[in-house]
Amino acid sequence: MESNMAINENFWINYQISENNLDLIYNHLLESQIPANKKELSFFLIGEIIDQQKVALKKERLSGGDVYLPKERYRPGQSLVFPLRDWQKGEVTNVRKGNNPEYEGMEIIRVEFSSSDIKYFASNVSNHILNNPAAVDEAEFLNSNHIIENYASSLANKLETILSKNDDLVCIAGSYFPRSLLVDVSVGHLNLCEAVLEMESGGPLTTQELISQIELPTDVNANLTEFSLNLALQEDTRFDEVGPAGETLWFLNRLEPEEVRSTPATLQYTGQNVDLPKELEKYKSLGAEICDELDYECECEEIDEVTVSLTYPHWRAGTLPLTPKLRQLFPTAYETPRVKFDFIDGDSQITFSGWVVRPSKYIFGLREWFIKEGFIPGSLIHVSRSKKPGQVVIKAEKQRNIKEWIRTVLVGADGGVVFALLKQVVTCTFDERMALFIPDIAAVDKLWDSRSRQPIEKTVQNIMHELSKLNPQGHIHAQEIYAAVNLIRRCPPSVIISILFTQSWSSHLGDLYFRVIDS
């Protein structure tokens, strides 16, 4: 008969967190008095589960019999279990003297596992390899290193889902702690935190830096004090936690830039994304690395640098899109919606502040740098990973101050938009299809309210009509249309592609070239 317990891959894949598991975690946090994140708690829980399974497995395997060891002597009727036979159980039915001059006193036992399975084993042999059987914990699926490497991530995600619904635990910056152990933080302490942050232009400051200036009790566990203040600050709307994952930093909400607290007008999209049919999915990137935060969440290979072609909405707002590729290069966080970090100019090495605004998917803090570098919509920006955590390197690709033929945006008195190919002085390299020169920014700003009320199909049609005048054949590339439409209203690439392929007034000429059909 084989063991009934099966500790295998399916055991760990399908493992469900129980109330007993939660009790273990709660007691562990009470005893350690140290906050722990889901990864650390999953490691602890794996160790506890393995210990429990070892005890249960040993008990189950040894129930009804002794472990067979060649050095022991046995008697008929005795029940034995055999580790090398997958802990099968058998009964000794006969014992006789052995006949081997090398092992004086050896006996042979007859063991019946079933009526059709009868085996013979040596006993009373002191020098035999099987006298030291493999321990239970040597099994692959009861080895903590193997389980952590292969199953800890899945278990941690299950833990996170359940712990988030547990009122007895509080979570700060991804770490959990029992509510019952928290130190009392008064309104007076929070008012002092506000004053300290205000003196620091809003922050950011670490929790320890705040504690050192507001005289919180120091006669308790330092971890308890820090965690308690973090919770109190998190529950007070005056404060924002702006640190990257693994670091807790606090900032005064009212002193954050307005563009961080609310999405800039040029980045606000009120329409709906579209799901392109399979035959059009190949066109979704407009044939280039268009960086648009409104379209297509996807998995990306790990990269160290991204080149961005700046669109008008981000150029005007002083931002970059938080796309899946760019997200790899910028600090992230467990919960906080806004993360403060530092940009580093790749040429001058000057450092200046930036903000990752996760809910609205943009990165703020570049307006002055755009102006200094002489950027226009369509300019190319190189963003790369820094060696220092919390920093991102950003670099312009400069060129001599020369005059280039560029689509120039002219706004008439009636609010009509005209594109003209004119020579303009540019200082940075640019994507020719995305580049736009804007002599009168204020005139373009006035277009946003009126154009957003117009059907998007009509906007695209009007833009194509104007762009077609720049080409004798009237051929227009989808990138040019996308860049020009986003000059006067926010629109993702997928919507542009859908309109170009479905409207009767748009003729597809092959690849990503189109022509507008005048009715």
Secondary structure, DSSP 8 states (H G I E B T S, - for coil): ---S---SHHHHHT----HHHHHHHHHHHHHH---EEHHHHHHHHHHHHHHHHHHHHHHHHHTTSEE--TTS---TT-EEEEGGGTTEEEEEEEEEE---TTSTT-EEEEEEEETTEEEEEEES-SS-GGGS---GGGSGGG-HHHHHHHHHHHHHHHHHHHHTT-TTEEEETTEEEEGGG-----HHHHHHHHHHHHHTTT--EEHHHHHHHHT---SS-HHHHHHHHHHHHHTSTTEEE---TT--EEEEGGGS-HHHHS--GGG---S------GGGGGGTTTTTT---TTS--------SEEEEE--HHHHHHTEEE--HHHHTTS---SS-SEEEEEEEETTT--EEEEEEETTTTEEE--HHHHHHHT--TTBEEEEEE-SSTTEEEEEE-EEEEEEEEEEEEEE-TTS-EEEEEEEEEEEE-B-TTT--B-S-HHHHHTHHHHHTTS-HHHHHHHHHHHHHTTSTT--EEHHHHHHHHTTTS---HHHHHHHHHH-TTEEEEETTEEEE---
